[in-house]
Amino acid sequence: MSHVLTEANRTIVSLRKALWTRTVIGQVTGVIMAQRGLTADGAFEALARASQHRNVKLAELARTLVENPHSDRVL
């Protein structure tokens, strides 16, 4: 029973992280859309290119942009 609970807790943590990551990426994508007049796909592609160019995970770049609104110059 302990193994089942441990695995369930891991799943919960993983799902929460995925939901948070998706939310943050969505927020940044929306900002990029508004600032640059891009479609959702275009904004995501711009974010992905910036992530690759800086060799930073996309979710980490998105988190940085959300937490530091003046850091939008990295795109």
ZAKOLLO-289128 format. One line per 2 residues: number of its first residue (from 1); their letters; for each residue x, y, z of N, C-alpha, C. Coordinates in pm, whole numbers, plus 32768, in hexadecimal, padded with zeros to 4 digits. Each point is the difference from the previous one (the first is absolute). Layout:
ZAKOLLO-289128
NUM = A = X Y Z X Y Z X Y Z ~ ...
***
This chain:
ZAKOLLO-289128
1 = MS = 8052 7F89 8000 7FAE 8077 8000 8057 807E 8000 ~ 806E 7FFC 8047 805A 8072 8008 8037 8024 7F76
3 = HV = 801F 7F9C 7FB1 8034 8017 7F79 7F98 8046 7FA9 ~ 7F84 7FDA 800E 7F93 803D 7FB2 7FF1 8093 8025
5 = LT = 8006 801E 8080 7FF4 808B 802D 8077 8054 7FD2 ~ 8076 7FC7 8006 8077 8047 7FD2 7FF6 8020 7F6C
7 = EA = 7FD5 7F9F 7FB3 7FF1 8014 7F6F 7F91 8066 7FE3 ~ 7F95 7FFD 804B 7F93 8060 7FEE 8031 808E 801E
9 = NR = 804F 800E 806A 8037 8083 8022 805E 8033 7F93 ~ 8050 7FA8 7FC7 8059 8027 7F92 7FAF 802F 7F88
11 = TI = 7F96 7FBA 7FE4 7FAA 8026 7F8F 7FC1 8088 8018 ~ 7FD2 8018 8078 7FC3 8081 8022 8066 8071 7FF0
13 = VS = 8076 7FED 8032 806A 8065 7FF4 801E 801A 7F6D ~ 800B 7F97 7FB3 801F 800D 7F71 7F90 804B 7FB6
15 = LR = 7F85 7FE0 801E 7F8F 8042 7FBF 7FF7 8093 8027 ~ 801B 801F 807D 7FFF 808C 802B 806C 8050 7FB9
17 = KA = 8076 7FC5 7FF4 806D 8044 7FBB 7FDC 8017 7F6D ~ 7FC9 7F9B 7FC1 7FD9 800D 7F73 7F96 806B 7FEE
19 = LW = 7F9F 8006 8059 7F97 8065 7FF8 803A 808C 8013 ~ 8059 8010 8061 8040 8081 8018 8050 802A 7F86
21 = TR = 804E 7FA3 7FCA 8053 801E 7F8B 7FAA 802B 7F8A ~ 7F97 7FB7 7FE8 7FA7 8021 7F90 7FC0 8089 8013
23 = TV = 7FD9 8020 807A 7FC3 8081 801D 8062 8072 7FE7 ~ 807A 7FF1 802F 8064 806A 7FF0 8022 8013 7F6C
25 = IG = 8011 7F94 7FB8 801D 800B 7F71 7F8B 8044 7FB9 ~ 7F87 7FDF 8027 7F8A 803F 7FC5 7FFB 8095 801C
27 = QV = 8023 8028 8079 8002 808E 8023 8063 804C 7FA9 ~ 8078 7FCB 7FF5 8068 8043 7FB1 7FDA 8002 7F6C
29 = TG = 7FC8 7F93 7FD0 7FD5 7FFC 7F75 7F98 806D 7FE6 ~ 7FA4 8014 805D 7F9C 8069 7FF2 803D 808B 7FFD
31 = VI = 8062 8018 8053 8045 8081 8002 8047 8018 7F7B ~ 8045 7F9A 7FCF 8048 800D 7F80 7F9C 801B 7F90
33 = MA = 7F8F 7FBC 8002 7F99 8017 7F9B 7FD4 8092 8000 ~ 7FE6 8034 8077 7FD1 808B 800C 806B 8064 7FD7
35 = QR = 807B 7FE8 802A 806C 805E 7FE4 8028 8001 7F6D ~ 7FFD 7F8D 7FC2 8034 7FF6 7F78 7F96 7FE8 7F95
37 = GL = 7F84 7FF2 802B 7F95 7FE8 7FA1 800B 7F7A 7FBA ~ 8031 7F9C 8048 8013 7F7B 7FC7 7F8A 7FA5 8021
39 = TA = 7FF5 7F94 7FB6 7FA1 7F96 8022 8037 7FB3 8078 ~ 7FAE 7FA9 8037 802E 7FAD 8070 8076 7FAA 7FD5
41 = DG = 7FF8 7FC5 7F89 806E 7FAD 7FCE 807E 8053 7FEB ~ 7FF0 8077 7FC7 8073 8057 7FE9 8042 802B 8081
43 = AF = 7FAF 8020 8064 8036 802A 8081 804A 7F8C 8044 ~ 7FC7 7F89 7FF7 8043 7F8C 803B 8084 7FE5 7FB9
45 = EA = 8000 800D 7F7B 807B 7FEB 7FB4 806B 8067 8027 ~ 7FD7 807D 8015 8060 8068 802A 803B 7FDD 8089
47 = LA = 7FAC 7FD1 8059 802F 7FD8 8085 805E 7F87 7FF5 ~ 7FDB 7FA0 7FAD 8054 7F89 7FEE 8087 8025 7FC3
49 = RA = 8001 805A 7F9F 807F 802B 7FC4 8058 8044 8068 ~ 7FC4 8058 8052 804D 8045 8067 8039 7F9B 8064
51 = SQ = 7FB1 7F9B 8020 802D 7F97 805B 8077 7FB5 7FC6 ~ 7FF7 7FDB 7F82 806C 7FB6 7FBF 807C 8057 7FF2
53 = HR = 7FEB 807D 7FD9 8070 805C 7FEB 8050 8014 8081 ~ 7FBA 8001 8070 8041 8017 8082 8024 7F7F 8048
55 = NV = 7FDB 7F8F 7FC3 801A 7F7D 803C 7FC4 7FF7 808C ~ 7F85 802E 800A 7FB4 7FFE 807D 7F7D 7FB7 7FE4
57 = KL = 7FD7 7FAD 805C 7F81 7FBA 7FEC 7F8F 8064 7FEF ~ 7FA4 7FDF 7FA7 7F91 805A 7FE1 7FB3 8027 807D
59 = AE = 7FE1 7FA1 8054 7FB4 801C 807A 804D 805D 805D ~ 8083 7FEF 8006 8052 8056 8056 8003 808F 7FCB
61 = LA = 800C 800F 7F7C 7FFC 8085 7FC4 7F79 8042 8019 ~ 7F96 7FB4 7FF0 7F7A 8036 8018 7FF1 802C 8092
63 = RT = 8031 7FAE 805C 7FF8 8025 808E 804B 8082 801B ~ 8075 800C 7FC4 8050 807A 8012 7FB4 8079 7FCD
65 = LV = 7FC0 7FF3 7F8E 7FB6 8070 7FC6 7F87 8026 8054 ~ 7FBF 7F9D 803B 7F8C 801D 8056 802C 8041 8082
67 = EN = 806D 7FCF 8039 802E 8034 8081 8047 8087 7FF3 ~ 8036 801E 7F8B 804A 807D 7FE8 7FC7 8043 7F85
69 = PH = 7F95 804B 800E 7FBC 803B 7F8C 805C 8056 7FA7 ~ 8068 8038 8036 8059 8055 7FB1 8069 7FAF 7FB5
71 = SD = 7FFE 7F7E 8010 8062 7FAD 7FBB 7FD0 7FD4 7F76 ~ 7F93 803D 7FCF 7FCA 7FDA 7F7F 805F 801F 7F8D
73 = RV = 8069 8047 801A 8061 8021 7F98 8051 7F85 7FD5 ~ 7FF1 7F91 8046 804B 7F89 7FDC 7FC7 7FBD 7F84
75 = L = 7F8B 8028 7FD6 7FC3 7FC2 7F8B 802D 8044 7F85
***
